[in-house]
Structures are given as C-alpha cells and as structure tokens.
Amino acid sequence: MSIKQQIDPHKPKIKLPRGKKYIQIKNIVHQHHLHTICESGRCPNLAECWGNGTATLMILGNICTRACKFCSVPTGKPLPPDKNEPQEIAKSIQLMGLSHCVLTSVDRDDLPDFGAGFWAETIETIRQLNPKTTLEVLIPDFNYDKSALDKIIAVHPEIVSHNVETVRRLTPKIRSRAQYDRSLAVLQYLKENSITTKSGIMLGMGETIKEIDQVMDDLLTVGCKIITIGQYLQPTPKNLPVKKFVTKEEFERHKKTALAKGFDFVESDSLVRSSYHAEKHVKVNSNN
C-alpha cells in the first residue's frame, strides 16, 4: 500500500478490540476450535461485532481451494470436514446466546457436493439446539451445481447470501475460478425456489460508477433485493492494492441509487461487510 493510501483522510478507521463481550466471544471461539471469517478474513468490524455479541462462523475448515486476490483466507489442500464441527457450532451459538447467526465457509471444490451436504447438516444441528435462532448463510457458488444448491434450499435458511464481490469487468482479475454470470445464476436459482437472497460488492478496486450501477441492475434482474456495499481494504501485502478510498458522500450516493432502483435494504459505507448488521436484514425480510 502506498504512503498516500496510508494517510488518505478517507481511509476508514478501525476500532480496537475491547470489552467483556468481546473477550467472551473470543474465548468461546477459541475454546471450541471454531473458525470465523472475522479473523480469517481480517474483518475491520471484528471489534464492534464481537463487542456486540455477534460473529460470523466459518465451517468446513480454514483452508480454501480458491485463491481470490482480495481475500486473506489461506489457500491450499483442505483437511477432511470435521464431523464434530456442526455440534460444536451449535453449542457455541447457544453459549453466545445469539438470536441471529451468520454462517459462511471456504470454497470446497475438493468435495463431491462442494460441501453443501455438510452445510445442510450444520444448519439442521444449529436449529435442533437453538430453535429460536435465525440464520443467514453466506455460501460459495458450489460451481452452480443445482443438486448442491437444492440441499441448501431444503433446509431453508432465513436469508441466503452469495456475493458477486465486484463488477463484471474486474471479476476475472479478482475472483479465483468464480464467474460473474455464474454468481447471478446462483442467486436467481435460489430466488426461484422461494429463498430470500442477498449479495455484496467491494469498492475501491478500479470500478466505475456506471459499472456499480450495472451490478445493482443485474442483481435486481435475478430477484436479489438486499445489497451490501463496502470499501475494499488490502488485508496483506500479497493481496491486490487499494486503488481508491471511496468517500462517505459516494457511499451515500450508492445507497440512494440502490434504494431508488428498488432494493429493500442497502448497507453502504466504508466498513460495511456482507454480514455487517445482518440481523436488520432478517427483520426486513420478515416484513415483506
């Protein structure tokens, strides 16, 4: 990252971890050997979310079969799924006292169903132990295997999120193996099967306003009406550098545009990530 970027006045300020709730969440995560995208993805909201008693739990290990240029999650050959993980996840949610939980996972292109069956088992186990907890799941594309997606549809989470991450033009450069149109197809298939969908994009990677607006139109075309828009932050020196720190006024402009186009809910600000304030999205869903 250049010196100019480091001192850029628009660069978002990250809160430092503190508070009893943060320590409680951290202890539960580590004692139960859980993975969180909060830590693996170096999320800038970790302190705020853990301090408020929420966390995005990551299943199927901490090694991804893909190597997206924006992501700091380790890539390589993953270990076999841990058969005890669904129960550990469910117990941890109970200990945290979560009324709403977000689940995500690494890509598991090494598994026959890309991990979809394990996803479904985890969701069902969580519900058995936490029947009042609502769920948002942030899933990979499962290579647009409809039989894999059907396993997610069958357990019907309150919201299924799948991020397009960036604009069409930049997708081949930024996302490993993923395809822009494939992601749209995943969201459309879910919507056609009565699933409430959600997606997100990162800004500051070289996209134009016209391209951002086109992403909004594309998402609405496939029935996705919840969107998150945030600032890309370079997690490690190995990842792509930030090309621009988007101003607060620009984020507000994107929010107004998205709402005018017909989105039901829009999170648009520098530190917004896909699971940020996710509990609000469930409330929006329940009102529609």
C-alpha positions in Angstrom: 0.0 0.0 0.0 1.4 3.4 -0.9 2.2 6.1 1.6 -0.6 8.3 0.1 -3.1 5.5 0.7 -1.9 5.0 4.3 -2.5 8.7 5.1 -5.6 9.1 3.0 -8.1 11.1 5.0 -11.0 8.9 3.7 -9.4 5.7 4.9 -11.8 4.1 7.3 -10.7 3.9 11.0 -10.9 0.5 12.6 -11.9 0.1 16.3 -9.6 -1.7 18.6 -10.9 -4.8 20.4 -12.2 -4.3 24.0 -15.0 -5.1 26.4 -16.3 -8.1 28.3 -18.5 -9.3 25.5 -15.6 -9.2 23.0 -13.5 -11.4 25.4 -16.4 -13.8 25.9 -16.9 -14.3 22.2 -13.2 -14.7 21.6 -12.9 -17.3 24.4 -15.8 -19.3 23.1 -14.5 -19.3 19.5 -11.0 -20.4 20.6 -12.1 -22.9 23.2 -14.3 -24.7 20.7 -11.7 -24.5 18.0 -14.1 -22.6 15.7 -13.1 -20.7 12.6 -14.5 -17.2 11.9 -14.3 -15.1 8.8 -14.0 -12.3 11.2 -10.4 -13.5 12.0 -9.5 -15.3 8.8 -10.8 -12.6 6.6 -9.3 -9.8 8.8 -12.6 -8.1 9.0 -12.3 -4.4 10.2 -15.6 -4.8 12.1 -14.3 -7.6 14.4 -14.1 -5.4 17.5 -17.5 -3.9 17.0 -19.4 -7.1 16.2 -17.7 -9.3 18.8 -18.2 -6.5 21.3 -21.9 -6.6 20.5 -22.1 -10.4 20.8 -22.2 -11.4 17.2 -19.8 -13.3 15.0 -19.7 -14.9 11.5 -18.8 -18.5 12.0 -16.9 -20.3 9.2 -17.5 -24.0 8.6 -15.5 -26.7 6.6 -12.1 -25.6 7.9 -9.9 -22.6 7.3 -8.2 -23.6 4.0 -9.9 -22.6 0.7 -9.5 -24.4 -2.6 -9.5 -21.0 -4.4 -7.2 -18.0 -4.2 -9.1 -14.8 -4.7 -6.9 -11.8 -5.0 -8.9 -9.8 -2.4 -9.1 -12.5 0.3 -6.6 -13.4 3.1 -8.1 -16.8 3.9 -5.3 -19.4 3.4 -5.5 -21.5 0.1 -4.3 -25.0 -0.5 -5.4 -28.6 0.1 -8.1 -28.6 2.9 -8.4 -31.2 5.6 -11.4 -33.5 5.6 -14.5 -32.0 7.1 -14.6 -32.3 10.9 -17.6 -34.5 11.8 -17.9 -32.8 15.2 -18.0 -29.3 13.8 -21.8 -29.0 13.4 -22.3 -29.9 17.1 -19.5 -27.6 18.2 -21.0 -24.7 16.2 -24.5 -25.3 17.6 -23.2 -25.5 21.2 -21.2 -22.3 20.7 -24.2 -20.4 19.4 -26.1 -21.5 22.4 -23.3 -20.3 24.7 -23.1 -17.0 22.9 -26.8 -16.6 23.3 -27.3 -15.5 19.7 -30.7 -14.6 18.4 -29.3 -14.4 14.9 -26.3 -16.1 13.4 -24.3 -15.8 10.2 -22.6 -18.8 8.7 -20.1 -18.9 5.9 -17.4 -21.3 4.6 -14.4 -21.6 2.4 -14.8 -23.0 -1.1 -14.5 -26.8 -1.1 -14.1 -27.7 -4.7 -12.4 -30.9 -3.5 -15.6 -32.4 -2.2 -18.2 -34.2 -4.4 -21.0 -31.9 -3.4 -18.7 -28.9 -2.7 -19.6 -29.1 0.9 -23.4 -28.5 0.5 -24.4 -31.6 2.5 -22.2 -30.5 5.4 -23.8 -27.1 5.2 -27.3 -28.6 5.5 -26.2 -30.8 8.4 -24.8 -27.9 10.2 -27.9 -25.8 9.8 -30.2 -28.6 11.0 -27.9 -29.2 14.0 -28.0 -25.5 14.9 -31.8 -25.4 14.7 -32.1 -28.5 16.9 -30.2 -26.8 19.7 -31.2 -23.2 19.0 -34.8 -23.3 17.6 -35.3 -19.6 18.1 -32.1 -18.5 16.3 -32.5 -17.1 12.8 -29.9 -17.9 10.2 -28.2 -16.1 7.4 -25.8 -18.3 5.3 -23.1 -16.8 3.1 -22.5 -19.6 0.6 -19.9 -20.2 -2.2 -21.2 -20.7 -5.7 -21.0 -24.6 -5.5 -20.0 -24.4 -9.1 -23.7 -23.7 -9.8 -24.4 -27.4 -9.2 -28.2 -27.4 -8.7 -28.2 -30.6 -6.7 -25.8 -28.9 -4.2 -27.9 -25.8 -4.1 -31.0 -27.9 -3.5 -29.5 -29.1 -0.2 -29.4 -25.5 1.0 -32.9 -24.8 -0.3 -34.2 -27.8 1.5 -33.2 -26.5 4.9 -34.5 -23.0 4.0 -32.3 -20.5 5.9 -34.0 -17.1 6.5 -31.5 -15.5 4.1 -29.0 -17.0 1.7 -26.2 -14.6 0.7 -23.8 -15.0 -2.2 -21.5 -12.2 -3.1 -20.7 -11.0 -6.6 -17.8 -9.2 -4.9 -17.1 -6.8 -7.8 -18.2 -5.6 -11.2 -18.3 -7.8 -14.3 -15.1 -6.4 -15.9 -12.9 -6.9 -12.8 -14.2 -10.4 -11.9 -11.6 -12.5 -13.8 -8.8 -10.5 -12.2 -10.1 -10.5 -8.7 -12.0 -13.8 -8.2 -10.4 -17.2 -8.5 -12.5 -19.6 -10.7 -15.6 -17.7 -9.9 -17.7 -16.2 -12.7 -19.9 -13.1 -12.6 -22.8 -14.7 -14.5 -22.5 -17.9 -12.5 -23.0 -15.9 -9.3 -26.0 -14.3 -10.8 -27.4 -17.7 -11.8 -26.9 -19.0 -8.3 -28.9 -16.1 -6.9 -31.6 -16.5 -9.5 -32.0 -20.2 -8.8 -32.3 -19.6 -5.1 -34.9 -16.9 -5.6 -36.9 -19.1 -8.0 -37.0 -21.6 -5.1 -38.5 -19.1 -2.6 -35.3 -18.2 -0.9 -34.6 -14.6 0.2 -31.3 -13.6 -1.3 -28.6 -11.1 -0.6 -25.3 -10.1 -2.3 -22.5 -7.7 -1.8 -19.7 -5.8 -3.6 -16.4 -4.1 -2.6 -15.4 -0.7 -4.0 -12.0 0.8 -4.5 -10.6 -1.8 -6.9 -10.9 0.3 -10.1 -14.6 0.1 -10.9 -16.6 2.9 -12.3 -19.9 4.4 -11.1 -21.6 3.1 -14.3 -20.3 -0.4 -13.6 -21.5 -0.3 -10.0 -25.0 0.8 -11.1 -25.0 -2.1 -13.6 -24.3 -4.6 -10.8 -27.3 -3.2 -9.0 -29.5 -3.7 -12.1 -28.1 -7.2 -12.6 -28.9 -8.2 -9.0 -32.4 -6.9 -9.2 -32.9 -8.8 -12.5 -32.3 -12.0 -10.6 -34.6 -11.0 -7.7 -31.9 -10.1 -5.2 -33.1 -7.1 -3.2 -30.7 -6.9 -0.3 -27.2 -5.5 -1.1 -24.1 -4.5 0.9 -21.5 -2.1 -0.4 -18.2 -1.6 1.3 -14.6 -0.4 0.9 -12.0 -2.9 -0.1 -9.1 -3.0 2.3 -5.9 -4.8 1.3 -5.6 -7.5 4.1 -2.0 -8.4 3.4 0.9 -7.2 1.1 0.2 -10.2 -1.1 -3.3 -9.1 -1.9 -4.3 -6.5 -4.5 -3.6 -2.9 -3.5 -6.4 -0.4 -2.9 -6.9 1.9 -5.9 -9.2 4.3 -4.2 -10.7 5.1 -0.8 -14.3 5.9 -1.5 -15.7 8.9 0.3 -18.7 8.8 2.7 -20.6 11.0 0.2 -20.0 8.5 -2.6 -21.2 5.6 -0.4 -24.3 7.6 0.4 -24.9 8.2 -3.3 -24.7 4.5 -4.0 -27.2 3.8 -1.2 -29.7 6.4 -2.6 -29.3 4.9 -6.1 -29.8 1.3 -4.9 -33.0 2.3 -2.9 -34.3 4.3 -5.9 -33.8 1.3 -8.1 -35.8 -0.9 -5.9 -33.6 -2.7 -3.3 -35.4 -3.4 0.0 -32.3 -2.9 2.1 -28.9 -1.3 1.5 -25.8 -1.2 3.7 -23.4 1.2 2.1 -20.4 2.6 4.0 -16.6 2.2 4.2 -16.5 -0.6 6.8 -19.6 -2.5 5.6 -19.1 -6.2 5.0 -21.6 -8.8 3.9 -22.6 -9.8 7.4 -22.5 -6.3 8.9 -25.8 -5.6 10.7 -27.2 -8.8 9.3 -29.8 -9.0 12.0 -31.5 -6.0 10.4 -31.8 -7.8 7.1 -33.8 -10.6 8.7 -36.2 -8.0 10.1 -36.6 -6.5 6.6 -37.2 -10.0 5.2 -39.9 -10.7 7.8 -41.8 -7.5 6.9 -42.1 -8.5 3.3 
